[in-house]
Structure formats: C-alpha cells, structure tokens
Amino acid sequence: MLRGPAPAGLADPRGHGGLVSEILRVNPIACTAHGICGELLPEVIQLDPWGYPIVTAVELTDELLSHARRAVASCPALALVLEKGRT
C-alpha cells in the first residue's frame, strides 16, 4: 500500500523521531540575483549588495510559511526551495 508524506508537524511514523518542518534554502549556483525573494519575504531573506539572497531565519512560523511558498513560486531562476527538515 502506498502512502503520501506525513503532514508537516507530525512525528515520523517510522520511529525516526522529531517533528517535520519546512526549511528555506537557496541554490547559490542557480540564483541570478533578481532579488524578488527578498522583496516578498524581507523577514527571512536579506539581499547582499549585489542582490543575492541571504536566508536569516532558521525556523519558519505558520504565517511566514505561506509567504515563503509565494517567494519560492515567484523565483524566476527556481533557486529558492522549501525542503522538509527535522526539528
């Protein structure tokens, strides 16, 4: 029987422990410094003098998560991603 991924915030049913959360990451090789992510998510992303993003927040709150998803979807270089992580 196939199952989908566990919803965010639930313990891993395979017994690995920890909670699942989302982590915002930037692929520095793919990034072309458009700066859109920094404009859409200034609480988490600062732009360096050349427009490249620096992710400053480690943990995304529920409120910021929706904004982070919008920033990821708006990245023209597809360099911004949300990954599942453990807390």
KELUM-381962 format. One record per atom (N, C-alpha, C): residue number from 1; atom name; x, y, z. Coordinates in steps of 0.2 Angstrom, whole numbers. Layout:
BEGIN
<node><n>NUM</n><atom>CA</atom><u>X</u><v>Y</v><w>Z</w></node>
...
end
This chain:
BEGIN
<node><n>1</n><atom>N</atom><u>4</u><v>-6</v><w>0</w></node>
<node><n>1</n><atom>CA</atom><u>0</u><v>0</v><w>0</w></node>
<node><n>1</n><atom>C</atom><u>4</u><v>6</v><w>0</w></node>
<node><n>2</n><atom>N</atom><u>3</u><v>11</v><w>-4</w></node>
<node><n>2</n><atom>CA</atom><u>7</u><v>17</v><w>-5</w></node>
<node><n>2</n><atom>C</atom><u>4</u><v>22</v><w>-1</w></node>
<node><n>3</n><atom>N</atom><u>8</u><v>26</v><w>3</w></node>
<node><n>3</n><atom>CA</atom><u>6</u><v>32</v><w>7</w></node>
<node><n>3</n><atom>C</atom><u>10</u><v>38</v><w>5</w></node>
<node><n>4</n><atom>N</atom><u>6</u><v>44</v><w>6</w></node>
<node><n>4</n><atom>CA</atom><u>9</u><v>50</v><w>4</w></node>
<node><n>4</n><atom>C</atom><u>13</u><v>52</v><w>10</w></node>
<node><n>5</n><atom>N</atom><u>17</u><v>58</v><w>10</w></node>
<node><n>5</n><atom>CA</atom><u>21</u><v>60</v><w>15</w></node>
<node><n>5</n><atom>C</atom><u>17</u><v>62</v><w>21</w></node>
<node><n>6</n><atom>N</atom><u>19</u><v>62</v><w>27</w></node>
<node><n>6</n><atom>CA</atom><u>16</u><v>64</v><w>33</w></node>
<node><n>6</n><atom>C</atom><u>15</u><v>72</v><w>33</w></node>
<node><n>7</n><atom>N</atom><u>9</u><v>74</v><w>35</w></node>
<node><n>7</n><atom>CA</atom><u>8</u><v>81</v><w>36</w></node>
<node><n>7</n><atom>C</atom><u>14</u><v>85</v><w>40</w></node>
<node><n>8</n><atom>N</atom><u>16</u><v>91</v><w>38</w></node>
<node><n>8</n><atom>CA</atom><u>21</u><v>94</v><w>42</w></node>
<node><n>8</n><atom>C</atom><u>19</u><v>95</v><w>49</w></node>
<node><n>9</n><atom>N</atom><u>24</u><v>94</v><w>54</w></node>
<node><n>9</n><atom>CA</atom><u>22</u><v>95</v><w>61</w></node>
<node><n>9</n><atom>C</atom><u>21</u><v>89</v><w>65</w></node>
<node><n>10</n><atom>N</atom><u>20</u><v>83</v><w>61</w></node>
<node><n>10</n><atom>CA</atom><u>18</u><v>77</v><w>64</w></node>
<node><n>10</n><atom>C</atom><u>24</u><v>73</v><w>65</w></node>
<node><n>11</n><atom>N</atom><u>25</u><v>69</v><w>70</w></node>
<node><n>11</n><atom>CA</atom><u>30</u><v>64</v><w>71</w></node>
<node><n>11</n><atom>C</atom><u>31</u><v>59</v><w>66</w></node>
<node><n>12</n><atom>N</atom><u>37</u><v>57</v><w>64</w></node>
<node><n>12</n><atom>CA</atom><u>38</u><v>52</v><w>59</w></node>
<node><n>12</n><atom>C</atom><u>36</u><v>45</v><w>61</w></node>
<node><n>13</n><atom>N</atom><u>31</u><v>42</v><w>57</w></node>
<node><n>13</n><atom>CA</atom><u>28</u><v>36</v><w>59</w></node>
<node><n>13</n><atom>C</atom><u>33</u><v>30</v><w>59</w></node>
<node><n>14</n><atom>N</atom><u>39</u><v>31</v><w>56</w></node>
<node><n>14</n><atom>CA</atom><u>44</u><v>26</v><w>55</w></node>
<node><n>14</n><atom>C</atom><u>48</u><v>25</v><w>62</w></node>
<node><n>15</n><atom>N</atom><u>47</u><v>30</v><w>66</w></node>
<node><n>15</n><atom>CA</atom><u>50</u><v>30</v><w>73</w></node>
<node><n>15</n><atom>C</atom><u>57</u><v>33</v><w>72</w></node>
<node><n>16</n><atom>N</atom><u>58</u><v>38</v><w>68</w></node>
<node><n>16</n><atom>CA</atom><u>64</u><v>42</v><w>67</w></node>
<node><n>16</n><atom>C</atom><u>64</u><v>47</v><w>72</w></node>
<node><n>17</n><atom>N</atom><u>58</u><v>49</v><w>75</w></node>
<node><n>17</n><atom>CA</atom><u>58</u><v>54</v><w>80</w></node>
<node><n>17</n><atom>C</atom><u>58</u><v>61</v><w>77</w></node>
<node><n>18</n><atom>N</atom><u>57</u><v>66</v><w>81</w></node>
<node><n>18</n><atom>CA</atom><u>57</u><v>73</v><w>79</w></node>
<node><n>18</n><atom>C</atom><u>51</u><v>75</v><w>75</w></node>
<node><n>19</n><atom>N</atom><u>50</u><v>82</v><w>74</w></node>
<node><n>19</n><atom>CA</atom><u>45</u><v>85</v><w>70</w></node>
<node><n>19</n><atom>C</atom><u>47</u><v>87</v><w>64</w></node>
<node><n>20</n><atom>N</atom><u>43</u><v>86</v><w>59</w></node>
<node><n>20</n><atom>CA</atom><u>44</u><v>88</v><w>52</w></node>
<node><n>20</n><atom>C</atom><u>42</u><v>96</v><w>51</w></node>
<node><n>21</n><atom>N</atom><u>47</u><v>100</v><w>49</w></node>
<node><n>21</n><atom>CA</atom><u>46</u><v>107</v><w>47</w></node>
<node><n>21</n><atom>C</atom><u>48</u><v>108</v><w>40</w></node>
<node><n>22</n><atom>N</atom><u>47</u><v>114</v><w>38</w></node>
<node><n>22</n><atom>CA</atom><u>50</u><v>116</v><w>31</w></node>
<node><n>22</n><atom>C</atom><u>56</u><v>121</v><w>32</w></node>
<node><n>23</n><atom>N</atom><u>61</u><v>120</v><w>28</w></node>
<node><n>23</n><atom>CA</atom><u>67</u><v>124</v><w>29</w></node>
<node><n>23</n><atom>C</atom><u>68</u><v>128</v><w>22</w></node>
<node><n>24</n><atom>N</atom><u>69</u><v>134</v><w>22</w></node>
<node><n>24</n><atom>CA</atom><u>70</u><v>138</v><w>16</w></node>
<node><n>24</n><atom>C</atom><u>77</u><v>138</v><w>14</w></node>
<node><n>25</n><atom>N</atom><u>79</u><v>136</v><w>8</w></node>
<node><n>25</n><atom>CA</atom><u>86</u><v>135</v><w>5</w></node>
<node><n>25</n><atom>C</atom><u>87</u><v>139</v><w>-1</w></node>
<node><n>26</n><atom>N</atom><u>92</u><v>141</v><w>-2</w></node>
<node><n>26</n><atom>CA</atom><u>94</u><v>145</v><w>-9</w></node>
<node><n>26</n><atom>C</atom><u>100</u><v>141</v><w>-12</w></node>
<node><n>27</n><atom>N</atom><u>99</u><v>139</v><w>-19</w></node>
<node><n>27</n><atom>CA</atom><u>104</u><v>136</v><w>-23</w></node>
<node><n>27</n><atom>C</atom><u>108</u><v>142</v><w>-25</w></node>
<node><n>28</n><atom>N</atom><u>114</u><v>143</v><w>-23</w></node>
<node><n>28</n><atom>CA</atom><u>118</u><v>149</v><w>-25</w></node>
<node><n>28</n><atom>C</atom><u>120</u><v>148</v><w>-32</w></node>
<node><n>29</n><atom>N</atom><u>121</u><v>142</v><w>-35</w></node>
<node><n>29</n><atom>CA</atom><u>123</u><v>142</v><w>-42</w></node>
<node><n>29</n><atom>C</atom><u>117</u><v>144</v><w>-46</w></node>
<node><n>30</n><atom>N</atom><u>111</u><v>142</v><w>-45</w></node>
<node><n>30</n><atom>CA</atom><u>106</u><v>143</v><w>-49</w></node>
<node><n>30</n><atom>C</atom><u>103</u><v>151</v><w>-48</w></node>
<node><n>31</n><atom>N</atom><u>105</u><v>154</v><w>-43</w></node>
<node><n>31</n><atom>CA</atom><u>102</u><v>161</v><w>-41</w></node>
<node><n>31</n><atom>C</atom><u>106</u><v>166</v><w>-46</w></node>
<node><n>32</n><atom>N</atom><u>101</u><v>170</v><w>-49</w></node>
<node><n>32</n><atom>CA</atom><u>104</u><v>175</v><w>-53</w></node>
<node><n>32</n><atom>C</atom><u>103</u><v>182</v><w>-51</w></node>
<node><n>33</n><atom>N</atom><u>101</u><v>183</v><w>-44</w></node>
<node><n>33</n><atom>CA</atom><u>101</u><v>189</v><w>-41</w></node>
<node><n>33</n><atom>C</atom><u>95</u><v>194</v><w>-43</w></node>
<node><n>34</n><atom>N</atom><u>89</u><v>191</v><w>-45</w></node>
<node><n>34</n><atom>CA</atom><u>84</u><v>195</v><w>-46</w></node>
<node><n>34</n><atom>C</atom><u>81</u><v>199</v><w>-40</w></node>
<node><n>35</n><atom>N</atom><u>82</u><v>196</v><w>-34</w></node>
<node><n>35</n><atom>CA</atom><u>80</u><v>200</v><w>-28</w></node>
<node><n>35</n><atom>C</atom><u>73</u><v>199</v><w>-26</w></node>
<node><n>36</n><atom>N</atom><u>69</u><v>196</v><w>-30</w></node>
<node><n>36</n><atom>CA</atom><u>62</u><v>195</v><w>-29</w></node>
<node><n>36</n><atom>C</atom><u>60</u><v>192</v><w>-22</w></node>
<node><n>37</n><atom>N</atom><u>64</u><v>187</v><w>-20</w></node>
<node><n>37</n><atom>CA</atom><u>63</u><v>184</v><w>-14</w></node>
<node><n>37</n><atom>C</atom><u>64</u><v>188</v><w>-8</w></node>
<node><n>38</n><atom>N</atom><u>69</u><v>193</v><w>-9</w></node>
<node><n>38</n><atom>CA</atom><u>70</u><v>197</v><w>-3</w></node>
<node><n>38</n><atom>C</atom><u>64</u><v>203</v><w>-3</w></node>
<node><n>39</n><atom>N</atom><u>61</u><v>204</v><w>-8</w></node>
<node><n>39</n><atom>CA</atom><u>56</u><v>209</v><w>-8</w></node>
<node><n>39</n><atom>C</atom><u>49</u><v>206</v><w>-5</w></node>
<node><n>40</n><atom>N</atom><u>48</u><v>199</v><w>-7</w></node>
<node><n>40</n><atom>CA</atom><u>42</u><v>196</v><w>-5</w></node>
<node><n>40</n><atom>C</atom><u>43</u><v>193</v><w>3</w></node>
<node><n>41</n><atom>N</atom><u>49</u><v>192</v><w>5</w></node>
<node><n>41</n><atom>CA</atom><u>50</u><v>189</v><w>11</w></node>
<node><n>41</n><atom>C</atom><u>56</u><v>192</v><w>15</w></node>
<node><n>42</n><atom>N</atom><u>55</u><v>199</v><w>17</w></node>
<node><n>42</n><atom>CA</atom><u>60</u><v>203</v><w>20</w></node>
<node><n>42</n><atom>C</atom><u>62</u><v>200</v><w>27</w></node>
<node><n>43</n><atom>N</atom><u>57</u><v>197</v><w>30</w></node>
<node><n>43</n><atom>CA</atom><u>58</u><v>195</v><w>37</w></node>
<node><n>43</n><atom>C</atom><u>63</u><v>189</v><w>38</w></node>
<node><n>44</n><atom>N</atom><u>64</u><v>186</v><w>32</w></node>
<node><n>44</n><atom>CA</atom><u>68</u><v>180</v><w>32</w></node>
<node><n>44</n><atom>C</atom><u>74</u><v>180</v><w>27</w></node>
<node><n>45</n><atom>N</atom><u>73</u><v>184</v><w>22</w></node>
<node><n>45</n><atom>CA</atom><u>78</u><v>185</v><w>17</w></node>
<node><n>45</n><atom>C</atom><u>81</u><v>192</v><w>16</w></node>
<node><n>46</n><atom>N</atom><u>87</u><v>193</v><w>17</w></node>
<node><n>46</n><atom>CA</atom><u>91</u><v>199</v><w>16</w></node>
<node><n>46</n><atom>C</atom><u>95</u><v>198</v><w>10</w></node>
<node><n>47</n><atom>N</atom><u>95</u><v>204</v><w>6</w></node>
<node><n>47</n><atom>CA</atom><u>99</u><v>204</v><w>0</w></node>
<node><n>47</n><atom>C</atom><u>106</u><v>207</v><w>1</w></node>
<node><n>48</n><atom>N</atom><u>111</u><v>204</v><w>-2</w></node>
<node><n>48</n><atom>CA</atom><u>118</u><v>207</v><w>-1</w></node>
<node><n>48</n><atom>C</atom><u>118</u><v>213</v><w>-6</w></node>
<node><n>49</n><atom>N</atom><u>124</u><v>216</v><w>-6</w></node>
<node><n>49</n><atom>CA</atom><u>124</u><v>222</v><w>-11</w></node>
<node><n>49</n><atom>C</atom><u>123</u><v>221</v><w>-18</w></node>
<node><n>50</n><atom>N</atom><u>124</u><v>214</v><w>-20</w></node>
<node><n>50</n><atom>CA</atom><u>123</u><v>213</v><w>-27</w></node>
<node><n>50</n><atom>C</atom><u>116</u><v>210</v><w>-29</w></node>
<node><n>51</n><atom>N</atom><u>112</u><v>209</v><w>-24</w></node>
<node><n>51</n><atom>CA</atom><u>105</u><v>206</v><w>-25</w></node>
<node><n>51</n><atom>C</atom><u>105</u><v>199</v><w>-23</w></node>
<node><n>52</n><atom>N</atom><u>110</u><v>196</v><w>-21</w></node>
<node><n>52</n><atom>CA</atom><u>109</u><v>189</v><w>-19</w></node>
<node><n>52</n><atom>C</atom><u>106</u><v>188</v><w>-12</w></node>
<node><n>53</n><atom>N</atom><u>102</u><v>183</v><w>-11</w></node>
<node><n>53</n><atom>CA</atom><u>99</u><v>182</v><w>-5</w></node>
<node><n>53</n><atom>C</atom><u>103</u><v>178</v><w>0</w></node>
<node><n>54</n><atom>N</atom><u>102</u><v>181</v><w>6</w></node>
<node><n>54</n><atom>CA</atom><u>105</u><v>178</v><w>12</w></node>
<node><n>54</n><atom>C</atom><u>99</u><v>176</v><w>17</w></node>
<node><n>55</n><atom>N</atom><u>98</u><v>169</v><w>18</w></node>
<node><n>55</n><atom>CA</atom><u>92</u><v>167</v><w>22</w></node>
<node><n>55</n><atom>C</atom><u>94</u><v>168</v><w>30</w></node>
<node><n>56</n><atom>N</atom><u>91</u><v>172</v><w>33</w></node>
<node><n>56</n><atom>CA</atom><u>92</u><v>174</v><w>40</w></node>
<node><n>56</n><atom>C</atom><u>89</u><v>170</v><w>46</w></node>
<node><n>57</n><atom>N</atom><u>82</u><v>168</v><w>44</w></node>
<node><n>57</n><atom>CA</atom><u>78</u><v>165</v><w>49</w></node>
<node><n>57</n><atom>C</atom><u>79</u><v>157</v><w>48</w></node>
<node><n>58</n><atom>N</atom><u>80</u><v>154</v><w>54</w></node>
<node><n>58</n><atom>CA</atom><u>81</u><v>147</v><w>53</w></node>
<node><n>58</n><atom>C</atom><u>74</u><v>143</v><w>53</w></node>
<node><n>59</n><atom>N</atom><u>69</u><v>145</v><w>57</w></node>
<node><n>59</n><atom>CA</atom><u>63</u><v>142</v><w>58</w></node>
<node><n>59</n><atom>C</atom><u>57</u><v>147</v><w>55</w></node>
<node><n>60</n><atom>N</atom><u>53</u><v>144</v><w>51</w></node>
<node><n>60</n><atom>CA</atom><u>48</u><v>147</v><w>48</w></node>
<node><n>60</n><atom>C</atom><u>41</u><v>146</v><w>52</w></node>
<node><n>61</n><atom>N</atom><u>38</u><v>152</v><w>54</w></node>
<node><n>61</n><atom>CA</atom><u>32</u><v>151</v><w>58</w></node>
<node><n>61</n><atom>C</atom><u>26</u><v>150</v><w>52</w></node>
<node><n>62</n><atom>N</atom><u>20</u><v>148</v><w>55</w></node>
<node><n>62</n><atom>CA</atom><u>15</u><v>146</v><w>50</w></node>
<node><n>62</n><atom>C</atom><u>13</u><v>152</v><w>46</w></node>
<node><n>63</n><atom>N</atom><u>14</u><v>158</v><w>49</w></node>
<node><n>63</n><atom>CA</atom><u>12</u><v>164</v><w>45</w></node>
<node><n>63</n><atom>C</atom><u>17</u><v>166</v><w>39</w></node>
<node><n>64</n><atom>N</atom><u>24</u><v>165</v><w>41</w></node>
<node><n>64</n><atom>CA</atom><u>29</u><v>166</v><w>36</w></node>
<node><n>64</n><atom>C</atom><u>29</u><v>160</v><w>31</w></node>
<node><n>65</n><atom>N</atom><u>27</u><v>154</v><w>33</w></node>
<node><n>65</n><atom>CA</atom><u>27</u><v>149</v><w>28</w></node>
<node><n>65</n><atom>C</atom><u>23</u><v>150</v><w>22</w></node>
<node><n>66</n><atom>N</atom><u>17</u><v>153</v><w>22</w></node>
<node><n>66</n><atom>CA</atom><u>13</u><v>155</v><w>16</w></node>
<node><n>66</n><atom>C</atom><u>17</u><v>160</v><w>12</w></node>
<node><n>67</n><atom>N</atom><u>20</u><v>165</v><w>15</w></node>
<node><n>67</n><atom>CA</atom><u>24</u><v>170</v><w>12</w></node>
<node><n>67</n><atom>C</atom><u>30</u><v>167</v><w>8</w></node>
<node><n>68</n><atom>N</atom><u>33</u><v>162</v><w>12</w></node>
<node><n>68</n><atom>CA</atom><u>39</u><v>158</v><w>9</w></node>
<node><n>68</n><atom>C</atom><u>37</u><v>154</v><w>3</w></node>
<node><n>69</n><atom>N</atom><u>31</u><v>151</v><w>3</w></node>
<node><n>69</n><atom>CA</atom><u>29</u><v>147</v><w>-3</w></node>
<node><n>69</n><atom>C</atom><u>28</u><v>152</v><w>-9</w></node>
<node><n>70</n><atom>N</atom><u>25</u><v>158</v><w>-7</w></node>
<node><n>70</n><atom>CA</atom><u>24</u><v>163</v><w>-13</w></node>
<node><n>70</n><atom>C</atom><u>31</u><v>165</v><w>-16</w></node>
<node><n>71</n><atom>N</atom><u>36</u><v>166</v><w>-11</w></node>
<node><n>71</n><atom>CA</atom><u>43</u><v>168</v><w>-14</w></node>
<node><n>71</n><atom>C</atom><u>46</u><v>163</v><w>-18</w></node>
<node><n>72</n><atom>N</atom><u>45</u><v>156</v><w>-16</w></node>
<node><n>72</n><atom>CA</atom><u>48</u><v>151</v><w>-20</w></node>
<node><n>72</n><atom>C</atom><u>45</u><v>150</v><w>-26</w></node>
<node><n>73</n><atom>N</atom><u>38</u><v>151</v><w>-27</w></node>
<node><n>73</n><atom>CA</atom><u>34</u><v>151</v><w>-33</w></node>
<node><n>73</n><atom>C</atom><u>36</u><v>156</v><w>-38</w></node>
<node><n>74</n><atom>N</atom><u>38</u><v>162</v><w>-35</w></node>
<node><n>74</n><atom>CA</atom><u>40</u><v>168</v><w>-39</w></node>
<node><n>74</n><atom>C</atom><u>47</u><v>168</v><w>-41</w></node>
<node><n>75</n><atom>N</atom><u>51</u><v>164</v><w>-39</w></node>
<node><n>75</n><atom>CA</atom><u>58</u><v>164</v><w>-41</w></node>
<node><n>75</n><atom>C</atom><u>59</u><v>162</v><w>-48</w></node>
<node><n>76</n><atom>N</atom><u>61</u><v>167</v><w>-52</w></node>
<node><n>76</n><atom>CA</atom><u>62</u><v>166</v><w>-60</w></node>
<node><n>76</n><atom>C</atom><u>68</u><v>161</v><w>-61</w></node>
<node><n>77</n><atom>N</atom><u>73</u><v>160</v><w>-57</w></node>
<node><n>77</n><atom>CA</atom><u>78</u><v>155</v><w>-58</w></node>
<node><n>77</n><atom>C</atom><u>77</u><v>149</v><w>-55</w></node>
<node><n>78</n><atom>N</atom><u>71</u><v>148</v><w>-51</w></node>
<node><n>78</n><atom>CA</atom><u>70</u><v>142</v><w>-47</w></node>
<node><n>78</n><atom>C</atom><u>75</u><v>140</v><w>-42</w></node>
<node><n>79</n><atom>N</atom><u>79</u><v>145</v><w>-39</w></node>
<node><n>79</n><atom>CA</atom><u>84</u><v>144</v><w>-35</w></node>
<node><n>79</n><atom>C</atom><u>82</u><v>144</v><w>-28</w></node>
<node><n>80</n><atom>N</atom><u>76</u><v>145</v><w>-26</w></node>
<node><n>80</n><atom>CA</atom><u>73</u><v>145</v><w>-19</w></node>
<node><n>80</n><atom>C</atom><u>69</u><v>139</v><w>-18</w></node>
<node><n>81</n><atom>N</atom><u>70</u><v>135</v><w>-13</w></node>
<node><n>81</n><atom>CA</atom><u>66</u><v>129</v><w>-12</w></node>
<node><n>81</n><atom>C</atom><u>64</u><v>129</v><w>-5</w></node>
<node><n>82</n><atom>N</atom><u>59</u><v>125</v><w>-3</w></node>
<node><n>82</n><atom>CA</atom><u>57</u><v>123</v><w>3</w></node>
<node><n>82</n><atom>C</atom><u>58</u><v>116</v><w>4</w></node>
<node><n>83</n><atom>N</atom><u>62</u><v>114</v><w>9</w></node>
<node><n>83</n><atom>CA</atom><u>63</u><v>107</v><w>10</w></node>
<node><n>83</n><atom>C</atom><u>61</u><v>105</v><w>16</w></node>
<node><n>84</n><atom>N</atom><u>59</u><v>98</v><w>17</w></node>
<node><n>84</n><atom>CA</atom><u>57</u><v>95</v><w>23</w></node>
<node><n>84</n><atom>C</atom><u>63</u><v>95</v><w>28</w></node>
<node><n>85</n><atom>N</atom><u>62</u><v>96</v><w>34</w></node>
<node><n>85</n><atom>CA</atom><u>68</u><v>96</v><w>38</w></node>
<node><n>85</n><atom>C</atom><u>65</u><v>93</v><w>45</w></node>
<node><n>86</n><atom>N</atom><u>70</u><v>91</v><w>49</w></node>
<node><n>86</n><atom>CA</atom><u>68</u><v>89</v><w>56</w></node>
<node><n>86</n><atom>C</atom><u>70</u><v>94</v><w>61</w></node>
<node><n>87</n><atom>N</atom><u>65</u><v>95</v><w>66</w></node>
<node><n>87</n><atom>CA</atom><u>67</u><v>99</v><w>72</w></node>
<node><n>87</n><atom>C</atom><u>68</u><v>95</v><w>78</w></node>
end
